[in-house]
Amino acid sequence: MIREFSEDHIPLAYLITFRCYGTWLHGDIRGSVDRHRNQYGAPLIPADPRWKRHNFITLKEDPVRLCKRQRDVVTLAIKQTCEHRKCGLYAVNVRSNHCHVVVSAGCGPSKILNALKANSTRALREADQWRPASSPWANGGSKRYLWTDIHFQRAIDYVEFDQGDVFPSLDDLI
């Protein structure tokens, strides 16, 4: 049976994405969101090379790119965090500049996002793979609610197999 909407208004899972610091700035050609344009269906902030350059110049640290060893450490930390918190982990893909996770949890996605980032940073430090006092992650992250079986499966497929430059809307995942 395909479930089209959760009867108790609890999503099947979340598609959580968090980026490395400095790798996707406002003004980027891919578009971006901020606190004023962060509603479902709202248009992205359009490309603006001058704004992107300004944002690049004002970075406090160099942009972060994860090497293979760092990606392995973060992947393990995400798996351990989900196991410790008794979350269902369905897909994880740690890339050089961002992480995607499909997870179900008994709490809201912000708690999971924060735990994933904090525990990944701690694991990187313990593995001597991150020395700066600052976080390797950009502020915030994307928390998409997956309400239907179709969205859930498409999110897993996207995380595991389709890592292009354009991040799809949930409608594109159908």
N, C-alpha and C positions, 0 to 999 in steps of 0.2 A: 504494500500500500504506500502510495506517495503522499506524504504529509505536506499540505500546502501552507498551513499556518499553525503554529503551536497553539493548542487549545488553552494553555495556561499562560500565554504571552511570555514564555521563556524561550529564548532562541535555542536552536539546536546547537549552535557553536558560534564562535567569533573568528573572523579573519583579522589577526593582529599584525600590523606592520610597523617596524621602527627602523629608522635610518641612522646611519653613521653621521657624526657631526660634520657639517659643512659640505655634504655631498649633494644636496638638493635645496637650493636657495630660492627665496622669493625672486621672481623675475625669470626663472628658468623656463626654457621653451616647453617643458613638459607641463607647465602650470603648477600651481600650488594652492594651499588653503591657509587661512589664518583664523584668528578667533572670530572675525566678522563674517567669514565665508566658510563656515564649517558645518553647514546643514546639508542633509541629504538632498541631492539634486541641484544644489547651488552651483553656479558657474565657478570654474577655477580662476584664480588670479592669472591674467594673461602674461605672456612673455614680455619682458622689458629688459633688454640688455644693460641699460644704464643702472637699473635697480639691482640687477643681479651682480654687476660689477661693484656697486656700492656695498652690497651685502658681503661679497667676497673680501673686499678690503677691510671691512670691520670685523671679520672673524678674529677671535681671540687666540685661536690655535689653528694649525694646519688642518685641512680636511682629513678625515680618518678613512683609511682603506684597510680592510681586514685581510691579512695573509691567510694561507691555508691553515696553518697551525692555530691562529686565532679563531678562524671559522669553526674548526673542530672543537675548540674549547667552548665556544658559545653554543654550539649545537648540543653538546653534552650538558651544559648548564641549563639550557631550556628543557631538555628531557628530565633532568633531575628536579627542576623546579615544579614541573607538572606532576611528577610522581609524588613529591613531597606534599604538594597542595591537593593531591587527589583529583587533578584535572584530567580530562580526556584529551590526549594529544593525538591528533589525526594526521598532521603534516607539519614539517618544519623544513625551511630552506634558508640557510644562512649564506648570504652572498657577500661580496667584497664591500658593498656599500649599504646593505640593508638586510633585514631579517623578516621573513614571513612565517606566521604560525597559525594553524587552524586548531583551535582548542575549545573544549566545553568546560564550563566551570559553574560552581554553585554561587558565584559572586559576579559582580559586574566586570566588564572588560578592563576598566582602568586599573583595578587592583592587580589583575593578571599582567597587564602591560608593564606596570611599575615593578612587579616582582621579577619578570623576565629580564628587564633591563638591569635592575640592581644585582641580581644573582649572576648575570652574565659578566657584569663589570667585576664583581668580586672574584669570579672564577678566573677571569683574565689576569687579575692581579696576583692571585695565588699561583698561577702557572707562569708567572713572570713574563706575561705577554702584554701587560699594560702598566706603565709606570707613572704617567702623569696623574696629578691630583684631580684633574677634570674627568668628566665622563666621556667615553668614546661615542656616546649617542646624542643625536639631536634632541631638543626638547619635544615632548609629546610623542605622538604616534597615531596611527590609524586604527580604529576599532570598528570593524564592520560586523553588524549583526547578521547571522545566517539563519533565516527563518524557515526555509523550505529545504526539502531533501535535494532539490535541484541546485539551489544556491550552495548548499553544503558540499555536494560532490564537485561542482564546478570550482569552488574555492580550493579544494584539495588538488584537483587537476592543475589549476593555475600554479599553486605553490610547488608542486612536484615537477611539472613539465613545461610550463609556459612563462618563462621569465624574460619577456621582452621589455622594451623601454616604457611602454604605455601601460599604466595600471588601469584595468577595466572597471567600469561601474558594475554594480550587481546585475543590472539589466543586461550588460554585455556578457555576463557569465552564463546566461541562459542559452 
